[in-house]
Amino acid sequence: MSSRTIRRQHPALRDDIGDLITRRPLPGPGLDQIDPFLFLNHHGPQVYPPGNGGLPFGPHPHRGFETVTFILDGELAHKDSGGHESIIKAGGIQWMTAGRGLVHAELSPASFMERGGALEILQLWVNLPSRLKMVQPRYVGLQQAQIPALPSADGRVTVNLISGEWEGRTGPVESLTGIAMMTLSFQPGGRILLPAPVGRNVFLYVVRGEISVAGEAAKPHHLVEMNEDGESVEIVAQDAAMVLFGHAEPLGEPVVAHGPFVMNSREEILQAIRDYQAGKFGDETVL
């Protein structure tokens, strides 16, 4: 298989939220989306002291897309108006399909606020096609032990397979749109060749470490935009590294976003606002 080459690297821009260290590589200057991947926030890494106020993501609504949250360090409590509730610890993920609409909160557990500790989180927004924007909301929360940790051929890379297929294995999350999503942990010198099927867009973010992609150095805290000139992606790590990697079929549909809503038209955005104000996203007083 021929290997895709790098089109451009996009640095994550610093945009702290209160005392929460936040970097945002997508959207950014010169890149609105990598269809269907819309948005990525990288929170931390940082250490919270004992008696901290925790994360600032209290109850807020969503409609028309999915959020995928990767808890790299620390803990994250989730609760939503659909009745889903969990506390996910380091190495776990949350995959929430907002669909026709719900309200959720993502906060630090009381125990974390009391004792403090390390925290690092990624949150990715994935668009839904028009035919699925009003689908029934759903939520999947997985701890690290529930996510297959698969070794590469050289034994120096671990593929944490969340959704899609790799080397004959299937991730535990069944994506509505066939998205492949994984995190990659590299030891120094680790090398891996990942599939990038024709007609699908690649999502690649360097969380930490020095790596090269298709022979070109890729920097930490950079989103790597790939050309559509091959069927695989080759990654080599110079030192210990972590990478977020996925691929998906582009939707090719209009994107109209307004705050927490992502639809196909302004009229649909206005309807989302009306529906939320009318209480049609569920009872947020339970959060």
C-alpha positions as CSV (number, residue, x, y, z in Angstrom):
1,M,0.0,0.0,0.0
2,S,1.2,3.5,-0.8
3,S,1.6,5.9,2.1
4,R,-0.2,9.2,2.4
5,T,2.0,12.3,2.7
6,I,1.5,15.4,4.9
7,R,-0.4,18.3,3.3
8,R,0.0,20.7,6.3
9,Q,0.5,20.8,10.0
10,H,-1.8,23.0,12.1
11,P,-0.6,24.1,15.6
12,A,-3.0,24.0,18.5
13,L,-3.8,27.5,19.7
14,R,-3.8,28.2,23.4
15,D,-7.2,29.1,24.7
16,D,-7.5,28.5,28.4
17,I,-10.9,28.1,30.1
18,G,-10.4,29.7,33.5
19,D,-7.7,27.7,35.2
20,L,-8.0,24.8,32.7
21,I,-5.1,24.7,30.3
22,T,-6.7,24.3,26.8
23,R,-5.2,24.0,23.3
24,R,-7.4,23.9,20.2
25,P,-6.0,22.6,16.9
26,L,-9.4,22.4,15.2
27,P,-10.9,24.6,14.0
28,G,-8.1,26.9,13.4
29,P,-6.6,29.4,10.9
30,G,-6.9,27.9,7.4
31,L,-8.8,24.8,8.5
32,D,-12.5,24.7,9.4
33,Q,-12.9,20.9,9.6
34,I,-11.6,17.6,8.4
35,D,-15.0,16.3,7.4
36,P,-16.6,14.9,9.5
37,F,-14.3,15.9,12.3
38,L,-15.3,19.3,13.5
39,F,-13.6,20.3,16.7
40,L,-10.8,19.2,19.1
41,N,-9.9,20.6,22.5
42,H,-6.8,19.4,24.4
43,H,-7.2,20.1,28.1
44,G,-4.1,19.8,30.3
45,P,-1.8,18.2,31.1
46,Q,-1.8,19.8,34.5
47,V,-2.1,19.0,38.2
48,Y,-5.0,20.3,40.3
49,P,-4.3,21.0,44.0
50,P,-6.5,19.6,46.8
51,G,-9.7,21.5,47.3
52,N,-10.0,22.6,43.6
53,G,-13.1,23.6,41.8
54,G,-12.8,20.9,39.1
55,L,-13.8,21.2,35.5
56,P,-16.1,24.0,34.3
57,F,-18.4,22.1,32.0
58,G,-21.7,22.2,33.8
59,P,-25.1,21.4,32.1
60,H,-25.2,22.5,28.5
61,P,-27.2,21.3,25.4
62,H,-26.1,19.6,22.1
63,R,-27.8,18.6,18.9
64,G,-26.7,17.2,15.6
65,F,-23.3,15.6,16.3
66,E,-21.3,13.3,18.6
67,T,-18.7,14.0,21.2
68,V,-15.9,11.6,21.9
69,T,-13.9,12.3,25.1
70,F,-10.6,10.7,25.8
71,I,-9.6,10.7,29.5
72,L,-5.8,10.4,29.3
73,D,-5.2,11.2,33.0
74,G,-7.5,11.9,35.9
75,E,-11.2,11.3,36.1
76,L,-14.4,12.6,34.4
77,A,-17.9,12.4,35.6
78,H,-20.7,12.4,33.0
79,K,-24.4,12.8,33.5
80,D,-27.1,13.7,30.9
81,S,-30.8,14.2,30.5
82,G,-31.1,10.9,28.8
83,G,-30.5,9.1,32.1
84,H,-26.8,8.2,31.4
85,E,-24.3,8.6,34.2
86,S,-20.7,7.4,34.8
87,I,-17.3,8.2,36.2
88,I,-14.6,7.3,33.7
89,K,-11.0,7.1,34.8
90,A,-7.6,7.4,33.0
91,G,-7.4,5.5,29.8
92,G,-11.1,5.4,29.3
93,I,-13.4,7.1,26.8
94,Q,-16.9,8.6,26.5
95,W,-18.8,8.5,23.2
96,M,-22.0,10.5,23.3
97,T,-24.4,10.8,20.4
98,A,-26.3,14.0,20.9
99,G,-28.6,13.3,18.0
100,R,-31.9,15.1,18.3
101,G,-30.8,16.7,21.5
102,L,-29.9,16.3,25.1
103,V,-28.3,18.2,28.0
104,H,-25.2,16.9,29.6
105,A,-22.6,17.9,32.2
106,E,-18.9,16.8,32.3
107,L,-17.5,17.6,35.7
108,S,-14.8,16.4,38.1
109,P,-15.9,13.8,40.7
110,A,-16.2,15.1,44.2
111,S,-13.2,12.9,45.2
112,F,-11.0,14.5,42.6
113,M,-11.9,18.0,43.7
114,E,-11.2,17.0,47.3
115,R,-7.8,15.4,46.8
116,G,-6.6,17.0,43.5
117,G,-4.4,15.2,41.0
118,A,-3.2,15.1,37.4
119,L,-5.7,15.8,34.5
120,E,-5.5,15.5,30.7
121,I,-8.5,15.2,28.4
122,L,-9.2,15.3,24.7
123,Q,-12.6,16.1,23.3
124,L,-13.4,15.6,19.7
125,W,-16.7,16.6,17.9
126,V,-17.8,14.4,15.1
127,N,-20.5,15.5,12.7
128,L,-23.5,13.4,11.9
129,P,-25.1,13.3,8.4
130,S,-28.5,15.0,7.9
131,R,-30.2,11.6,8.0
132,L,-28.9,11.0,11.5
133,K,-29.0,14.4,13.1
134,M,-32.3,13.7,14.8
135,V,-31.5,10.2,15.9
136,Q,-32.2,9.0,19.4
137,P,-29.4,10.1,21.8
138,R,-27.1,7.5,23.2
139,Y,-24.0,7.2,25.4
140,V,-21.2,4.7,25.8
141,G,-18.7,5.0,28.6
142,L,-15.7,2.6,28.7
143,Q,-12.9,2.2,31.2
144,Q,-9.4,1.4,30.0
145,A,-9.8,-2.3,30.6
146,Q,-12.8,-2.4,28.2
147,I,-10.7,-1.1,25.3
148,P,-8.5,-3.6,23.4
149,A,-4.8,-2.7,23.8
150,L,-3.2,-4.3,20.7
151,P,0.5,-4.5,20.0
152,S,2.1,-3.6,16.7
153,A,4.3,-5.9,14.8
154,D,7.4,-4.5,16.4
155,G,5.9,-4.6,19.9
156,R,6.8,-0.9,20.4
157,V,3.3,0.6,19.7
158,T,0.1,-0.1,21.5
159,V,-3.1,0.5,19.5
160,N,-6.0,1.3,21.8
161,L,-8.8,0.4,19.5
162,I,-12.1,2.3,20.3
163,S,-14.1,1.9,17.1
164,G,-13.6,0.4,13.6
165,E,-11.2,-2.4,12.7
166,W,-7.5,-3.0,12.9
167,E,-5.6,-6.2,12.1
168,G,-8.8,-8.3,12.3
169,R,-10.0,-6.8,15.6
170,T,-13.0,-4.6,16.1
171,G,-13.3,-1.8,18.7
172,P,-16.1,-1.9,21.3
173,V,-17.9,1.2,20.1
174,E,-20.2,0.6,17.1
175,S,-20.0,4.0,15.3
176,L,-23.2,5.0,13.5
177,T,-21.2,6.2,10.6
178,G,-18.4,3.7,10.4
179,I,-15.7,5.8,12.0
180,A,-12.4,4.2,12.9
181,M,-10.9,5.7,16.1
182,M,-7.9,4.8,18.2
183,T,-5.2,6.2,20.4
184,L,-1.6,5.1,19.8
185,S,1.1,4.8,22.5
186,F,4.7,4.7,21.2
187,Q,7.9,3.5,22.8
188,P,11.0,5.1,21.4
189,G,11.7,3.7,17.9
190,G,8.1,2.4,17.5
191,R,6.8,2.1,14.0
192,I,3.4,1.4,12.6
193,L,1.6,1.4,9.3
194,L,-2.1,2.3,9.7
195,P,-4.9,1.9,7.1
196,A,-6.2,5.0,5.4
197,P,-8.8,3.6,2.9
198,V,-9.4,5.4,-0.3
199,G,-12.3,7.9,0.0
200,R,-11.9,8.4,3.7
201,N,-10.4,11.4,5.6
202,V,-7.7,10.9,8.1
203,F,-7.6,12.5,11.5
204,L,-4.2,12.6,13.2
205,Y,-3.2,14.7,16.3
206,V,0.1,14.5,18.1
207,V,-0.7,14.6,21.8
208,R,2.9,14.3,22.9
209,G,6.3,13.2,21.7
210,E,8.5,13.5,18.6
211,I,7.2,11.5,15.6
212,S,7.5,11.4,11.9
213,V,4.7,10.8,9.5
214,A,5.5,9.5,6.0
215,G,9.1,10.5,6.8
216,E,8.3,14.1,7.7
217,A,8.7,15.3,11.3
218,A,5.4,16.1,13.0
219,K,5.4,18.3,16.1
220,P,3.6,17.8,19.4
221,H,0.3,19.7,19.8
222,H,-0.2,19.7,16.0
223,L,-3.0,18.4,13.9
224,V,-1.5,16.7,10.8
225,E,-3.6,17.2,7.7
226,M,-2.9,14.4,5.2
227,N,-3.1,14.3,1.4
228,E,-5.4,11.8,-0.3
229,D,-2.5,10.2,-2.1
230,G,-2.2,6.7,-0.5
231,E,-4.0,4.0,1.4
232,S,-1.9,3.9,4.6
233,V,-0.2,6.2,7.1
234,E,3.3,5.4,8.4
235,I,4.2,6.8,11.8
236,V,7.6,6.4,13.5
237,A,8.3,7.7,17.0
238,Q,11.7,9.1,18.0
239,D,10.8,9.0,21.7
240,A,7.8,8.1,23.8
241,A,4.8,9.5,22.1
242,M,1.0,9.5,22.0
243,V,-1.2,10.1,18.9
244,L,-4.9,10.3,18.3
245,F,-5.7,8.7,15.0
246,G,-8.9,8.0,13.1
247,H,-10.5,7.9,9.6
248,A,-14.0,8.4,8.3
249,E,-16.0,8.9,5.1
250,P,-16.6,12.6,4.5
251,L,-20.2,13.7,4.6
252,G,-19.9,16.5,2.0
253,E,-22.9,18.3,3.5
254,P,-23.4,22.0,4.6
255,V,-22.2,22.7,8.2
256,V,-24.0,25.4,10.1
257,A,-22.8,25.6,13.7
258,H,-24.0,27.8,16.5
259,G,-22.5,27.2,19.9
260,P,-23.5,23.7,21.0
261,F,-25.6,22.9,17.9
262,V,-24.4,21.6,14.5
263,M,-27.0,21.4,11.7
264,N,-27.2,21.8,7.9
265,S,-29.1,25.1,7.8
266,R,-29.8,28.3,9.8
267,E,-33.4,27.3,10.0
268,E,-32.5,24.1,11.8
269,I,-30.3,26.0,14.2
270,L,-33.2,28.3,15.1
271,Q,-35.4,25.2,15.6
272,A,-32.8,23.7,17.9
273,I,-32.7,26.8,20.0
274,R,-36.5,26.9,20.2
275,D,-36.7,23.2,21.1
276,Y,-34.1,23.6,23.8
277,Q,-35.9,26.6,25.3
278,A,-39.1,24.6,25.2
279,G,-37.6,21.8,27.3
280,K,-37.5,19.2,24.5
281,F,-33.9,18.2,25.3
282,G,-34.9,16.5,28.5
283,D,-35.0,17.6,32.1
284,E,-31.7,19.4,32.9
285,T,-32.7,20.0,36.5
286,V,-31.6,16.4,37.2
287,L,-28.0,17.2,36.3
